Amino acid sequence: MGNDSEFYLRETRNILNGDTSILQYKSKFGYLLFLIPFLYLELPLYNVVLLQILITSIAAFCLYKITEKYFCKSTGIICFALFLLYFPLQIRNFYILTEILFINISIILTFFIVFFKRYYLPFIIILLLFLISIRPNGILFLFSVLTCLFFFLINYKKYLYLGIYLIFIFIILFPVIHFLNAYIQDLNLIRSLDKGIIWGYSFETGKICRSSCLSVDLINNNNANTLLGLFKFIIVNINEYSKIFFYKIFWMLLRARPYYSDLHNLYILVFNLIFYLSFFYGFIKKPKTLFSVNIINFYILFSIILVGLTFADWSGRFSLYILPFIMIYSSYGILVFVKKVFNMVNQKRNNTT
């Protein structure tokens, strides 16, 4: 059980009892929908865990196939192993929380895009909508696809299709803005920004805090919890907000926390070195012509920016959403490093003989 587990279980029971509607939970109804069959059939909660593990296995295979296509079979195996053996990721299978389902669906969705066929399109749309319904930041995947499509049409001078694309964007713009405004208002985003660089932790006092966890004062001016209100809020507090933005991103990617044990932080930092250093090498060597590669790149970028703009992270979970995609690139860097080590060892052995 995590902090939100009781909420998910309680509200799912309320829906089954007819006390509330699933449509009232704009940002959570996908996971409530996922839990309904288990509670309706009165199954023990470990069945949720078993299904999450099964979906994780499918996602791991998808990750293997994606990485194999981008690089080679060996990198696919490395990525498969990194994903399944990274403890902070896999422990999420044993929680009644949204994280692992969101991560797995994003990987499976990416698989269908990477190996795209026309008859996959209904599956892609269903998975995308389900992803957004589990956690609203799933809409970043839609933004990534639309961004890549825009550059693709311009690059290949498909101006007729570009016109159709712009009309489509105009049509969906208003429902998307309405969705984002409802989400921002539902979570009281502007008034939640004082929860700190790390949610609920004050660097100034070095202690857990309940409110006013920042060392700077942000001017609110009673801005509404909407996209426009958030934009005004950022402009008024541009200097302070810029510092907070980069600090949040730093702690998101670092994943270590001041309240973790030294051993816990050491574990995280060692894996950070493995993931990030090898990521840069793999990113440079990535396939340049594949449409799906750019979708992954933009999804990683947009996810990082979103954390900087909005919520502080508590336990490093926001970085888990993009970590499997970072592992795709890291696997190639690790493979090259291992090959160089083996070549050096063989060369020394040959010199001595």
Long-range contacts (C-beta under 8 A, 24 or more apart in sequence): 1-95, 1-96, 2-95, 2-96, 2-97, 4-97, 4-98, 5-95, 5-96, 5-97, 8-32, 8-35, 8-96, 8-97, 8-98, 9-35, 9-39, 9-96, 12-36, 12-39, 13-39, 16-40, 26-136, 26-179, 26-182, 26-183, 26-186, 27-135, 27-136, 27-183, 27-186, 27-187, 28-98, 28-134, 29-133, 30-98, 30-130, 30-131, 30-132, 30-133, 30-134, 30-135, 31-98, 31-101, 31-133, 31-134, 33-133, 34-101, 34-134, 35-96, 45-96, 48-96, 49-93, 49-94, 52-93, 52-100, 52-101, 52-104, 53-93, 55-100, 55-101, 55-104, 55-105, 55-108, 56-84, 56-90, 56-93, 56-100, 56-104, 58-104, 58-108, 59-83, 59-103, 59-104, 59-105, 59-107, 59-108, 59-324, 60-84, 62-107, 62-108, 62-110, 62-111, 63-107, 63-111, 63-324, 63-327, 63-328, 65-111, 65-114, 65-115, 66-107, 66-110, 66-111, 66-114, 66-328, 67-327, 67-328, 67-331, 67-332, 69-114, 69-115, 70-286, 70-287, 70-290, 70-293, 70-328, 70-332, 71-282, 71-285, 71-331, 71-332, 71-335, 72-335, 74-335, 75-331, 75-332, 75-335, 76-331, 78-331, 78-334, 78-335, 79-327, 79-328, 79-330, 79-331, 82-275, 82-327, 82-330, 82-331, 82-334, 83-324, 83-327, 86-271, 86-323, 86-327, 87-267, 88-255, 88-268, 88-316, 88-320, 89-320, 89-323, 89-324, 92-317, 92-320, 98-134, 98-135, 99-317, 99-320, 99-321, 101-134, 102-131, 102-134, 102-135, 102-138, 102-321, 103-320, 103-321, 103-324, 105-130, 105-131, 105-134, 105-138, 106-131, 106-138, 106-141, 106-299, 106-321, 106-324, 107-324, 109-141, 110-292, 110-295, 110-296, 110-325, 113-145, 113-292, 113-295, 114-290, 114-292, 116-292, 136-179, 136-180, 136-183, 137-303, 137-306, 137-321, 139-176, 139-179, 139-180, 140-299, 140-302, 140-303, 140-306, 141-295, 141-299, 143-298, 143-302, 144-295, 144-296, 144-298, 144-299, 144-302, 145-295, 147-298, 148-291, 148-294, 148-295, 148-298, 151-294, 152-291, 177-227, 180-227, 181-225, 181-226, 181-227, 184-225, 184-226, 184-227, 184-229, 184-230, 185-224, 185-225, 185-226, 187-311, 188-225, 189-225, 189-230, 189-310, 189-311, 190-220, 190-223, 190-225, 190-229, 190-230, 190-233, 191-220, 191-225, 192-311, 193-218, 193-244, 193-312, 194-218, 195-311, 195-312, 196-312, 197-244, 197-247, 197-248, 197-251, 197-312, 198-251, 198-257, 198-258, 198-312, 198-313, 198-314, 199-311, 199-312, 199-313, 199-314, 200-314, 201-257, 201-258, 201-259, 203-258, 206-258, 208-259, 214-244, 216-240, 216-243, 216-244, 230-309, 234-309, 244-308, 245-308, 245-309, 246-308, 248-307, 248-308, 248-312, 248-313, 249-304, 249-305, 249-307, 249-308, 251-313, 252-304, 252-307, 252-308, 252-313, 252-316, 252-318, 252-319, 253-304, 253-319, 255-316, 255-319, 256-316, 257-315, 257-316, 268-316, 274-330, 274-334, 275-323, 275-326, 275-327, 275-330, 276-326, 276-330, 277-333, 278-329, 278-330, 278-331, 278-332, 278-333, 278-334, 278-337, 279-326, 279-329, 279-330, 279-333, 280-333, 281-329, 281-332, 281-333, 281-336, 281-337, 282-328, 282-329, 282-330, 282-331, 282-332, 282-333, 283-329, 285-332, 286-329, 286-332, 296-325, 296-328, 299-325, 300-325, 300-326
